[in-house]
Amino acid sequence: MKALITGGAGFIGSYLAEYLVGNGHRVVVVDDLSTGSMANIRHLLESPNFRFIHGSILDSDILEGAFSEHTIAAETVTIDTIFHLASVVGVQKVLSSPLEVLENAIVGIRMVMEAATRHGCRVLVASSSEVYGKNTSGNISEGDDRVLGSPLKSRWSYSEGKAIEELFAYTYWREHGTPVVIARLFNIVGPRQSGNYGMVLPRFVRQAVNGAGGGAGGGDVGGAGGGGEPHSEPLTIYGDGSQRRCFCYVGDVVPALVELVSGAGAGGAWGKAFNIGSREEITIEALARKVLALTGSSSTLQFIPYEEMPEGFEDMPRRVPDITNIQQVTSFNPRTSLDEVVMMLAEAERGGAGRPVAGQPDDDRYVRGGSGQTQSGRLVAGQPDDDRYVYGGGAGAGDSTGGERGGGS
């Protein structure tokens, strides 16, 4: 496989890149590092099977440059598979920047699908359980109705954006024959997932281990709350904590994504959507108490009324996937327990790893040009002062410069 991963420096994307490279596939990642991080993929830069392009998929030159022939592992590589993961993520961004959410979803999917059709690529589109909206069925299947709130609530921009991505993908398959499959992801968790944008589990673990301030809610787009200096802070829960969710380990999900797009033709999966997640259900309050118990934290719980959430927020009481279809066409099995995931996150938190923070201009993960500094890589756009570089391909590969627009997933 010669794969392009949009948003490949993000949480799920970096694990996907790591998995593909580890299995001998050639990988090109495009990410603007708005929510992704070079820390997630730095170890891959030494691999001859890996290339990184810093930039937004909304930049046509960047996206088209990803399809240029790359010499990877002494082989001329032409992309044959796209994993489209680039997205604006986290409830904080969804509530504060709904226009950015919609633009990245709508413009991004059209550009990706046009490129895939033009270059003859198969595509996996990463969607979300958010498309189901307020559907509280205990066994949500792919054909179930969407139940949505008012479009005047910015909280729904993410759900609508993901639904439009699915519609674009499906329509390209129907009208142009572009092979595409859709993965609806339910609360995927693991190390490298940042709590900075409102994801509930990494924020709970961070609060428990480090005592950092902030809040969390139960939605797939997470909770909300600011950071803070380490001190004795409670685990903050929005609402009464009765919201129920199912959390699935990223390491169980990634092989299924690859298997799904690789075998979609034989399994008749092109043009279809598949739920991917765990069925191990837990309330948000029980999740917080589990984190406290497993980390040995002395933090307390603090319940914050929904009325104190930013304008446009709305939470869902329950979301449980029916995963029958994905298990019929792949070997997907969410075997890693939630206890194991919590312990992984706690270990990463204590070790100072797994908490990438993107976009810090003075962060040593971003090497900028200038006097006394070295920039590795090849210019994409051809301008001598252009900061869009291709990195990777073996020893000596450098880091990327800082980013601007929506890309990380």
Protein Blocks (a to p, Z undefined) as FASTA:
>chain_A
ZZddehklmmklmmmmmmmmmnopacddddehlmgcfklmmmmmmpmkbccdeddfklmk
lmmmmmpccdeehiacddfbdcdfbdcedjklmmmmmmlmmmmmmmmmmmmmmmmmmnop
acdddddfklnomalbfbdcfkbccddddfkbmklmmmmmmmmmmmmmmmmmmmnopacd
ddddehiadehiafknopaklmmmmmmmnopacdddfbfnbpadddddddddddddehjh
laccddddfklmmmmmmmmmmmmmmnopgoiacddddfbdcdfklmmmmmmmmnopabdc
ddddfklpcehiacdfbdcddfklmmmmmccdcfbcfklmmmmmmmmmmnopaiacehia
kbckbccedehiacedjdfklpakbcbdceejiehiacddddfbdfbZZ
